[in-house]
Amino acid sequence: MKYKEQLMGYRKPTFSVEETMQTEKYQRLIHNSITARDRCEVKSWGYQFWNNVMNELIANARLSNGLN
């Protein structure tokens, strides 16, 4: 590492561009499912459907990031 980079506090990025894009994709999908769920009445089939979608997206996002 060059001296100038050390002074500027440079460090290599932790995530690759692909990982960041994948994370942002899951964030958008989860946000959209929460929005759709909140537009439905509680205990309705739509609320249950979007709640299940949200839970699956969260589980898939965690698995793709190596979290359990």
C-alpha positions as CSV (number, residue, x, y, z in Angstrom):
1,M,0.0,0.0,0.0
2,K,1.3,3.4,-0.8
3,Y,2.1,6.0,1.8
4,K,-0.6,8.4,0.5
5,E,-3.3,5.7,0.7
6,Q,-2.3,5.0,4.3
7,L,-2.7,8.7,5.2
8,M,-6.1,8.9,3.5
9,G,-7.4,5.8,5.4
10,Y,-7.8,3.8,2.2
11,R,-8.9,0.2,2.5
12,K,-10.2,-2.3,0.1
13,P,-13.9,-2.7,-0.3
14,T,-15.4,-5.5,1.7
15,F,-18.0,-6.5,-0.8
16,S,-17.8,-6.9,-4.6
17,V,-20.0,-4.9,-6.9
18,E,-22.1,-8.1,-7.6
19,E,-22.6,-8.7,-3.9
20,T,-23.7,-5.1,-3.4
21,M,-26.1,-5.3,-6.3
22,Q,-27.6,-8.5,-5.0
23,T,-28.0,-7.0,-1.5
24,E,-29.7,-3.9,-3.0
25,K,-32.0,-6.1,-5.1
26,Y,-33.2,-8.0,-2.0
27,Q,-33.7,-4.7,-0.1
28,R,-35.9,-3.4,-2.8
29,L,-37.9,-6.7,-3.0
30,I,-38.3,-6.8,0.8
31,H,-39.4,-3.2,0.9
32,N,-41.9,-3.7,-1.9
33,S,-43.4,-6.8,-0.2
34,I,-43.7,-4.9,3.1
35,T,-45.5,-2.0,1.3
36,A,-47.9,-4.4,-0.4
37,R,-48.6,-6.2,2.9
38,D,-49.3,-3.0,4.6
39,R,-51.9,-2.1,2.0
40,C,-53.9,-5.2,2.9
41,E,-56.2,-5.7,5.8
42,V,-54.6,-7.7,8.7
43,K,-55.6,-11.4,8.6
44,S,-56.7,-11.2,4.9
45,W,-55.3,-13.6,2.4
46,G,-53.3,-10.7,0.8
47,Y,-51.7,-9.8,4.1
48,Q,-50.7,-13.4,4.7
49,F,-49.4,-13.8,1.1
50,W,-47.2,-10.8,1.2
51,N,-46.0,-11.6,4.7
52,N,-44.9,-15.1,3.5
53,V,-43.2,-13.5,0.4
54,M,-41.3,-11.1,2.8
55,N,-40.2,-14.0,5.0
56,E,-39.0,-16.0,2.1
57,L,-37.1,-13.1,0.7
58,I,-35.4,-12.5,4.0
59,A,-34.4,-16.1,4.3
60,N,-33.0,-16.1,0.8
61,A,-31.1,-12.9,1.4
62,R,-29.6,-14.3,4.5
63,L,-28.6,-17.5,2.8
64,S,-27.0,-15.7,-0.2
65,N,-25.0,-13.6,2.2
66,G,-23.8,-16.6,4.1
67,L,-25.9,-15.8,7.2
68,N,-28.0,-18.4,8.9
